[in-house]
Amino acid sequence: MKYYNIKKRKYITISVCLLLVVCCSFLKAQTPISLQAALDTALKNNLSVKNEKLKSDYQKKIIKTSASIPQANLMGEYGQINSSYSDNRLGMSQSFNFPTVYVRQKQLLNEEWKTSVLSIALKESEIKKLVRQVFYTYVFLKQKEILLLKNDSIYANFLEKANNRFSKGESNILEKTTAESQRGTMAIQLKQVQQDLEITQLQFSLLLNTSTRFTPNDASGKLSVEINLDSSVVTQHPFLKMIEQQKKISGINRKLEKSRLLPDLNIGYYNMTMRGSGADNVVYTTSARFQSVQLGVGVPLFFGAQKAKINASKITQIISENSYLQEKNFLQNQYQSVLSQYEANASAVKYYETTALKNADQLFGMGDAYQSGYRHTIQLSGCCQKFKRNNYSN
């Protein structure tokens, strides 16, 4: 039996040491990070932002394809071309669009590249928004956990004293049951907050896309916001700039479709032999070669299909203009709505900081009355909890 106890104590000691090592490793792996550092890390490592930058690089390189010229036609001919003698002829021809078409195509590709650049800014703005949301959600939950832990210790103390009073016959079963119920409710809320913290931590790591386990760190615990009362600031929103850019693209695309009605250009060069007696009464052999140049213009005779494309591009341009106005009005209204909500919340925070929290501290201080026989301290602590956790933290 003595050997068994020694062996059991040995296993317990080893288990405790392993647990301490794991806990220390876990704490060491968690690295605090500020909001600005988190934003910089996310923009640097986030795969969505990297993809948008690659798309922008692709659009920039494809601008060089604006002057896409068809392949040249090479031809060779042999036979009785001019007389009973066999001659040969070599030729090359090339067709071009009217130069205005190439100019419009380059303008269009340039604007599409600018759209891809704006798309990077939009994606970065979305990532920043998500990082801020997750960052301050974690900070909020951490503050909430601290308050719940404090309240849990209070209720644990209340429950201990309630059990002592009940065992001595100084209170009834109602007070003891109430204390147990309040302690159990607090434990459930604490467990839920801790689970939410783990989920938020995973979301934060996904956004930063790093092997290091960063945890949001904000000593103030309070979000500072700079408010611009000018609603015209929404015109600088990346999403609205994207729609405005689409409006420019639709206008240039319509000009491009119009330019396709201009004639195509053709140029050719030919080199051939002409055996026999020529018009100048000179006899030529295969060693003598004759040259010619050909110029041509391609005139569109059937342009109904192209006219339809032009009319369709006009409709697309109108749609883009309407979409811009619609999104602009929506963002302005949303901005005013959020601004009003912020002002209301700021007033509430000011009230809690100047009045409600002081009252909560006074109620919290009355908890000592329980030791003097006060029987409603649990209700008072509940009021304190409501002031400090449910309202001001939110």
Secondary structure, DSSP 4 states (H G I P E B T S, - for coil): -HHHHHHHHHHHHHHHHHHHHHHHHHHHHEEEE-HHHHHHHHHHH-HHHHHHHHHHHHHHHGGGGGG-PPPPEEEEEEE-SSSSS-EEEEEEEEEE--HHHHHHHHHHHHHHHHHHHHHHHHHHHHHHHHHHHHHHHHHHHHHHHHHHHHHHHHHHHHHHHHHHHHHTTSS-HHHHHHHHHHHHHHHHHHHHHHHHHHHHHHHHHHHHT-SSEEEE--SS-S--------GGGGGG-HHHHHHHHHHHHHHHHHHHHHHTTSPEEEEEEEEEE--EE-TTS-EE-TT-EEEEEEEEEE--S--HHHHHHHHHHHHHHHHHHHHHHHHHHHHHHHHHHHHHHHHHHHHHHHHIIIIIHHHHHHHHHGGGGGGGT-S-HHHHHHHHHIIIIIII--
